[in-house]
């Protein structure tokens, strides 16, 4: 157990934007589940969070709340089934956004959390509060040091020239997010990021806060390694949540430049794109020979098992890529960009990834791995070993506790 006040187990308050869920949709529920699993074996953890309509979140919240070994509390922000109530809730959220300085994601996720937080913290104290980036505007218990986890120190994308109301609101929200992030960083005792690029972004945007940033790559629940005899020859896999702009950009780049170059060398190569919420315009661009699209799959494990090579040609965004972590844990050979390798060089200067910059380099790496069974499988074995050393819940928890202990010491110095 990591020591807290007086040698007792450290008392950690986790304030989370979604319910920890091993099989959740998107990255955050899976990361929170691995975080909680690792920390609760080493400290006294209380969880405060929220859930909405995402599949399985209400059931996962109920299960955690019933767990006698865990102190978990969640605000239910689901909308009522009636159309009138849904529109009233939307109007309330829109009015909150218009009145305040918080970006949309912070407004939409925050409903009801403050009341739960106030109730939970009314009669207990914590050694440290760990809060996600969207919730930093909440009233947190006084006195406890705050560690902010910044998932992605985002920069505003190139401006849309459209004058449509939706485009104008997105531009306004991006500008609001920039100021919100700076205020969030300044309010925290320490800022935890997943990759060096995010630390550099914070240092560039807020130089006075650079000494508060700690790089702590995340971990996941490690699945069993994929069975090699189930690989489909020449199958290249790309996965992603397509509400995230970097994933849409990567899919287009794959379809228009990278895959044609791979197929020029390996005519039988097939790209399988597996992801949630692909927009119609992206589906139209992916409607090409050699591309299979699996939209809104219930899970990626079967697709990882069948893949010969996993590719992650991301060119923008911050943080670590869950798609790369999951592929490493499955023991797959992975082709990615320097951006896609963010976070992994924290452990080794040359992590077990095939890294290329530009479409010709990425295509050559993917085709070369398809050509060479021995090299492909050796790279996959090294990736699995890397994940076992560095990316499981226990390894991640040890890194996090080091950050929390440093924050506790900062709090002690502040009180003297």
Secondary structure, 3 states (H helix, E strand, C coil): CCECHHHCECEEEEECCCCCCCCCCCHHHHHHHHHHHHHHCCCEEEEEEEECCCCCHHHHHHHHHHCCCCEEEEEECCCCCCHHHHHHHHHHHHHHHHHCCCCHHHHHHCCCHHHHHHHHHCCCCCCEEEEEHHHCCCCCCCCCEEEEEECCCCCCCCCCCCCCHHHHHHHHHHHHHHHHHHHHHHHCCEEEECCHHHHHHHHHHCHHHHHHEEECCCCCCCCCCCCHHHCCCCEEEEEEECCCHHHHHHHHHHHHHHHHHHHHHCCCCEEEEEEECCCHHHHHHCCCCCEEEEECCCCCHHHHHHCCEEEECCCCCCCCCHHHHHHHHCCCEEEECCCCCCCHHHCCCCCCCEECCCHHHHHHHHHHHHHCHHHHHHHHHHHHHHHHHHCCHHHHHHHHHHHHHHHHHHHHHHHC
